[in-house]
Amino acid sequence: MAPTTLLAGFRSAIAALTLGVLLLTGTGCSSDNPAETTKITPATNGINTVVGPMKLADMLILSHGADQPGRIMGTVFNTSAKDAVVTISGASGSTVSIPVKANGETSLAQPPAMMLDPTTGSPGSLVTVRVSEDSTGKSAEVQLPVLDSTLPEYQSYMPVTPGSGAASGSPSPTLPGNTTAPSGTGSPSP
């Protein structure tokens, strides 16, 4: 009677192992599929791109409408050992120049506001701009999302309405060692 009990226990163990393997493969778990939590994706409203040694993070345009001025937001990181100027040109011909120190960053959330006038895109659309940098001469066309003040975190960054003297100019670059990276936590750090 002992061999029958042993055989029944062995069959139960094989059945349990088979059921476990079926459940794991049926749910998509396997050793060659990384867990989704290992992929870190920043929660941002803007786009991230690279032009030459310049990394542009969370770039977007804030505007009340297509025929209105638009404020460029985001952070530009310079990964080279040379100071550089990044130029963003809109479809309407307006341009902004952003100085970025060597191995530093420039946050466009800081005054003065960098403005394209007009935006040429309504809130909710994508606007194609040309981004170029002078240290290597690289340039690329980039599509930036246009947002309005629907999200409360952008209300204080919205361009001043036409006729009231919207400010524009060059932001102050941040020196290495005194930087703050974009947080991606929903607060504007562009």
N, C-alpha and C positions, 0 to 999 in steps of 0.2 A: 504494500500500500504506500510505502514511502516514495517509490519512483513516480507514482501517479500524482502525489501531492507536489513533488518537486517539479514535475512537468507542468502542472497547472500554474504554479508560481512563476515559472519561466515564461509561460504564455502570457500571463498577466503583465509581467514586466515588459515584454516585447510589445504588447498592445498599448501600454501606457507610453512607451518611448515613441512608437509610431504616431500615436495621437498627438504627442507633444511636437514632433517634427511637422506634422500636417498643420497644426495650429500656428506654429511660427512661420512657416512658408505661406500659409493662407493669409496672414496679416501683413505680409510684406517685410517681415523682419528677417534679415540675413546678415552674414558677416561682411558682405561686400556693399551693402547699402548704408552710407553714413546717416546718422540721425540728423533730422532737420535742424536741431538746435546747434549743430556744429557749424552751420552756415550763418554768418552774422551779416545782416543787411541793415544799413542805417535807415532809420525812420525819418525821411526828409521829404520835403515837397519839391525841392529843386533837383537838378541833375549834377552828376559828378563826371568830370572828363579830364583828360590830360592833353596839353598842347606843349610839345617840347619839354622843357624841365618844369613847366608850370602845371600844378594840379589845381583844378577848380572844383570846389566842393559846395554842394547845395545851392547851385546857381539858379536864380529865377528873376523874374521881373514883377514888380508890384505896380499896378496901374488901375485907374478908374474906368478906362475904356481905350479903344483902338486909336482914337484921335487925341488922346491925352498923353502927357509925359509919363514915362515909366522909370521907376527906380530899380536899378540892378542891385540884387542882394546876393550874398554868398561870401566865400573866403577863397583867396588866391594864395597858394603855397608855392614858394620858389625853392626848388630842390637843388639849384646850382650854386656855385661859389661866386656868382656875379650878380650885382644888382640888375634888375630888369624892369621893363615897363610892358604891361599887358594892355593891349588896345582892343576894345569891343566896339564894333561898328554895326549899327542897325541898318535895316533895309531903307530907311528914310534918308540915310546919309549922315545921321548924327553919330558921333563917336565919343567914347570916354577913355581916358588913359589912367591906368592904375599902376603906381610904382610899387615894387615889391623888393625888399632888401634881400641880399644873398642869404640863403638858408633861413629865410624868414617867411612871414605871412602878412597879408593885408585883409582885414575884415571890412566888408562893405556895409556892415551895420553901423559903423562909426561915421560921424560927419566928416566931411561934407557928403551929401547924397550924390551918388553917381547916376545921372539921368540920361535916358534916351528920349528925345522929343521929336516926333511922337513915338509911341510904342509900336504902332502898326498892328497890334494884335489885341483882341478882346480878352478879358479875363476868362480863363478856361481853355484858351488856345495855346499853341506853340508858336514862337517867333524865331525865325532863323537869323542868327547874328554871325559875324565873322570875328573870331578871336585870334589875335596875333600877338607874338611876343618878340621883343627886339634882341634878346641875347643870342638866339640861334636863327632867328628869322622864320620860325615855324608858324603856321596858321592853320585854322580849321573852321569849317562852318559847324555851328552848334545850334540845336533847337532848345530854347529856354521856355519853360512854362510861364504863363502870365497868370498872376493871382490878384485878387482884390482884397478888400478888408473884411471879407466874410469870416476868415479865421482871425480870432481876436488877437493872437500874438503878432499879427502884422499891422494892426491898426495904427500904432504909433510910428510905423515906418512908411506909411503911404505917402505918395507925393502930394505936395501942396496943390490945391486946385488951381487951374489955369487963371492967370491974371493976378495971382497973389505972390509972385516972386519965388518960385521953387528954386532951391539952392542946388548948385552943382559945382564940381571941382575935383580935386584929388584927395583921396583919403590918406590918413597917416599910416604908413607901414609899421608893422610890429617887428621889433628886433628879435633875433633868436634869444631864447632864454626868458623872454617875456611874452609868451604866446599862450593863446587859449584855443584849443582845437574845437571844431564844431561838435556840439553835444549830441545832436540827433534826438533830443528828448522832447521835441515839440516846441521848444522855445527858439526863437530865431537867433541863430548864431552865425548866419551867413556873413 
